[in-house]
Amino acid sequence: MAVYNLLLFILVLFIYIVTVLGNFVIIMLVFYSKTLHSPMYFFLSQLSISDIMLTTDIAPNMLNIVLYEKTAISFPGCIIQYYFFGSIETFECFLLTVMSYDRYLAICSPLRYVSIMNPALCIKLVLASWLLSCSIALIITVGICQLEFCGPNTIDHFYCDFNPLVELSCSDTSRVQFELTVVCFPVIVLPFLVIVISYTYIVLTMLKIPSFSGKLKSFSTCSSHLIVVFLFYGTLIAMYVLPNEGQSQMIKKFMSMFYTVLTPFLNPFIYSLRNKEIKGSLRNAFYNQMMSYLKKSGS
């Protein structure tokens, strides 16, 4: 194995391990800490679950490719990987939209927030997001399965994505490409517009707050979500909405890696480093574990 491949393998493995551990810590904190039993942190735990699923769908095969340079995946395996990838990415689009609506209610309608964003509604929103995501991904996946593949079977990518798969087909791909274009509106464009509108109302409401400390407190509750939206949707729109014929394959790979590997890796740090409640819960959990360990050692 070349030194470059070895270093890349270690880097990807490190990112994968930290991603899983970081998101798992957030899930455990939200589950066990009573101070985090609120809709915002419930949705955050769902984002962490989807991030673990996404990076687990992509990273192991990427590690295999880096380790052995050229590796094989069966067509059913490739289709299954694409279906899970499509389902999770679509779910995160919907979930980030739900999280923006949650922040809109918390800042713009604080008196009605508890009555509207109750636990039952939170669960329904997450379940509806998963149901829609799996259904939409299934439509595109079935369309890809109906294509004929009779030419080269080498994908110039580190996972099975839509464009690399369609480029291998020797049949007419206009139908499935049209389906993807149509799907981009309810999955990417519409949720992004809802997020923009939500934050427009949030900013207008914050401007009415007389004190600077009040504005800062309101902004701090949604700043982490805004950063994640910028990172996630920025690359997603560049990949699937804007024309990318002039982009090199290396740029496409980098952007794909950004929202499939790097964004799940960064999310726990974005939310934990910028959130006092999560940092406080983490300190309390660490302190309780230390006290428990010392008591056991003393006995």
C-alpha positions in Angstrom: 0.0 0.0 0.0 1.3 3.5 -0.9 2.0 6.0 1.9 -0.6 8.3 0.4 -3.3 5.6 0.6 -2.3 4.6 4.1 -2.5 8.2 5.3 -5.9 8.7 3.6 -7.1 5.4 5.1 -6.1 6.6 8.6 -7.8 10.0 8.0 -11.1 8.5 6.8 -11.1 5.9 9.6 -10.5 8.6 12.2 -13.3 10.8 10.7 -15.6 7.8 10.7 -14.9 6.8 14.3 -15.2 10.4 15.6 -18.4 10.8 13.7 -20.0 7.8 15.2 -18.8 8.5 18.7 -19.6 12.2 18.6 -23.2 11.7 17.4 -23.7 8.8 19.8 -22.7 11.0 22.7 -25.3 13.6 21.6 -28.0 10.9 21.4 -27.1 9.6 24.9 -27.0 13.1 26.4 -30.4 13.9 24.9 -31.8 10.6 26.1 -30.5 10.7 29.7 -30.2 14.5 30.5 -33.5 16.0 31.7 -32.4 19.5 30.8 -32.3 18.4 27.1 -35.8 16.9 27.0 -37.2 19.5 24.6 -38.2 19.4 20.9 -35.1 21.1 19.7 -32.8 18.4 21.3 -35.1 15.6 20.2 -34.7 16.7 16.6 -31.0 17.1 17.2 -30.8 13.5 18.4 -32.7 12.4 15.2 -30.1 14.3 13.1 -27.3 12.5 15.0 -29.0 9.1 14.3 -29.3 9.9 10.6 -25.7 11.1 10.5 -24.5 7.8 11.9 -26.6 5.9 9.4 -25.3 8.0 6.5 -21.6 7.8 7.3 -21.9 4.1 8.0 -23.5 3.6 4.6 -20.6 5.5 2.9 -17.4 5.3 4.9 -16.8 1.4 5.2 -16.9 1.0 1.4 -14.7 4.1 1.0 -12.2 2.6 3.4 -12.2 -0.5 1.3 -11.6 1.5 -1.8 -8.7 3.4 -0.2 -7.2 0.2 1.2 -7.3 -1.8 -2.0 -7.4 1.0 -4.5 -9.8 -0.9 -6.8 -12.6 -2.8 -5.3 -15.8 -4.4 -6.5 -19.4 -4.0 -5.4 -22.3 -6.1 -6.8 -25.2 -4.3 -8.6 -27.7 -5.2 -5.9 -25.2 -4.0 -3.2 -24.8 -0.7 -5.2 -28.5 -0.2 -5.5 -29.0 -0.9 -1.8 -26.3 1.6 -0.9 -27.9 4.2 -3.1 -31.3 3.6 -1.7 -30.1 4.1 1.9 -28.1 7.1 0.9 -31.0 8.7 -0.9 -33.4 8.0 2.0 -31.1 9.4 4.7 -30.2 12.5 2.6 -33.8 13.2 1.9 -34.7 12.7 5.6 -32.1 15.2 6.6 -33.5 17.8 4.2 -37.0 17.4 5.8 -35.6 17.2 9.3 -33.6 20.5 8.9 -36.8 22.1 7.7 -38.7 20.8 10.8 -35.9 22.1 13.0 -36.2 25.6 11.4 -40.0 25.5 12.0 -39.3 24.6 15.6 -36.9 27.6 16.0 -39.5 29.8 14.3 -42.2 28.8 16.9 -39.8 29.2 19.8 -38.7 32.7 18.9 -41.8 34.1 17.0 -44.5 32.4 19.1 -43.0 31.6 22.5 -46.3 31.6 24.3 -47.8 29.0 22.0 -44.6 27.0 21.5 -45.2 24.3 24.2 -48.8 23.7 23.2 -48.0 23.4 19.5 -44.7 21.6 19.6 -45.8 18.8 21.9 -44.1 15.4 22.0 -46.8 13.8 19.9 -46.3 16.3 17.1 -42.5 15.9 17.3 -42.8 12.1 16.8 -45.3 12.5 14.0 -43.0 15.0 12.2 -40.1 12.6 12.4 -42.1 9.6 11.3 -43.6 11.6 8.4 -40.2 12.7 7.3 -38.9 9.1 7.3 -41.9 7.8 5.4 -41.7 10.5 2.7 -37.9 10.1 2.4 -38.1 6.3 2.0 -40.9 6.6 -0.5 -39.2 9.3 -2.6 -35.9 7.4 -2.6 -37.7 4.2 -3.6 -39.2 6.0 -6.7 -35.7 7.0 -8.0 -34.1 3.7 -7.1 -36.8 1.7 -9.0 -36.2 4.0 -12.0 -32.5 3.2 -11.9 -33.2 -0.5 -11.7 -35.2 -0.3 -14.9 -32.2 1.0 -16.8 -30.0 -1.4 -18.9 -26.3 -1.7 -18.0 -24.4 -3.4 -20.8 -21.2 -1.3 -21.1 -18.4 -0.5 -18.7 -19.1 -1.3 -15.1 -16.6 1.0 -13.4 -17.9 3.9 -11.3 -15.4 6.8 -10.9 -16.7 7.6 -7.4 -16.3 6.4 -3.8 -20.0 5.4 -3.5 -23.0 4.6 -5.6 -24.6 8.0 -6.4 -27.2 8.9 -9.0 -25.0 10.5 -11.7 -22.2 7.9 -11.7 -24.8 5.1 -12.0 -26.8 6.8 -14.8 -23.6 7.5 -16.8 -23.0 3.7 -16.9 -26.4 2.9 -18.5 -26.6 2.2 -22.2 -30.4 2.9 -22.4 -32.4 6.1 -22.5 -32.0 7.8 -19.1 -34.1 10.9 -19.8 -37.1 9.5 -17.8 -35.1 8.8 -14.6 -33.3 12.1 -14.9 -36.6 13.9 -15.3 -37.9 12.1 -12.1 -34.8 13.3 -10.2 -35.4 16.9 -11.4 -39.0 16.8 -10.3 -38.1 15.3 -7.0 -35.5 18.0 -6.3 -38.3 20.6 -5.9 -40.1 19.0 -2.9 -36.9 17.5 -1.4 -34.3 20.4 -1.8 -35.9 23.6 -3.2 -39.1 23.7 -1.2 -37.6 22.8 2.2 -34.8 25.4 1.6 -37.4 28.0 0.8 -39.3 27.1 4.0 -36.1 27.5 6.0 -35.3 30.9 4.4 -38.9 32.1 5.1 -38.7 30.8 8.7 -35.4 32.6 9.3 -36.7 35.8 7.7 -39.4 35.9 10.3 -36.9 35.0 13.1 -34.6 37.8 12.1 -37.6 40.3 11.9 -38.7 39.2 15.4 -35.2 39.5 16.8 -34.8 43.0 15.5 -37.8 44.0 17.6 -36.1 42.8 20.8 -34.9 46.0 22.6 -31.9 44.7 24.4 -28.7 43.4 22.7 -28.4 40.5 25.2 -32.0 39.4 24.3 -31.1 39.4 20.6 -27.9 37.5 21.3 -29.8 34.9 23.4 -32.4 34.4 20.6 -29.8 34.1 17.9 -27.7 31.6 20.0 -30.6 29.2 20.0 -30.6 28.9 16.2 -27.1 29.7 15.2 -25.9 26.1 15.2 -28.8 25.0 13.1 -28.1 27.8 10.6 -24.5 26.8 10.2 -25.5 23.1 9.5 -28.1 24.3 7.0 -25.5 26.4 5.2 -23.0 23.5 5.0 -25.5 20.9 4.1 -27.7 22.7 1.6 -24.8 24.7 0.1 -23.2 21.5 -1.3 -26.5 19.7 -2.0 -27.8 22.5 -4.2 -24.5 22.8 -6.0 -24.6 19.0 -6.7 -28.2 18.4 -7.6 -29.9 21.7 -8.5 -27.3 24.0 -10.2 -25.8 22.9 -13.6 -22.5 21.1 -13.0 -21.4 20.1 -16.5 -18.3 22.2 -16.2 -17.2 20.8 -12.9 -14.3 18.3 -12.8 -14.9 14.8 -11.4 -12.5 15.7 -8.5 -14.7 18.7 -7.5 -17.8 16.5 -7.6 -16.1 13.9 -5.4 -15.0 16.6 -2.9 -18.5 18.1 -2.7 -20.0 14.6 -2.3 -17.6 13.8 0.5 -18.4 17.1 2.2 -22.1 16.4 2.8 -21.8 12.6 3.2 -18.7 12.4 5.4 -17.5 15.8 6.6 -20.9 17.3 7.6 -21.9 14.4 9.8 -18.4 14.7 11.3 -18.7 18.4 12.0 -22.3 18.4 13.3 -21.6 17.2 16.9 -18.8 19.8 17.2 -21.0 22.6 15.8 -23.9 21.8 18.3 -21.8 20.9 21.3 -19.2 23.8 21.1 -21.9 26.5 20.5 -24.5 25.2 23.0 -24.3 25.8 26.7 -26.9 23.3 27.7 -25.1 20.4 25.8 -21.8 21.4 27.3 -23.3 21.6 30.7 -25.0 18.2 30.3 -21.7 16.7 29.0 -19.8 18.1 32.1 -22.5 16.7 34.4 -22.4 13.3 32.8 -18.6 13.3 33.0 -18.7 14.4 36.7 -21.3 11.8 37.6 -19.2 9.1 35.9 -16.1 10.2 37.8 -17.9 10.2 41.1 -19.4 6.8 40.4 -15.9 5.5 39.6 -14.4 7.0 42.7 -17.1 5.5 44.9 -16.5 2.1 43.4 -12.8 2.5 43.8 -13.1 3.6 47.4 -15.4 0.7 48.3 
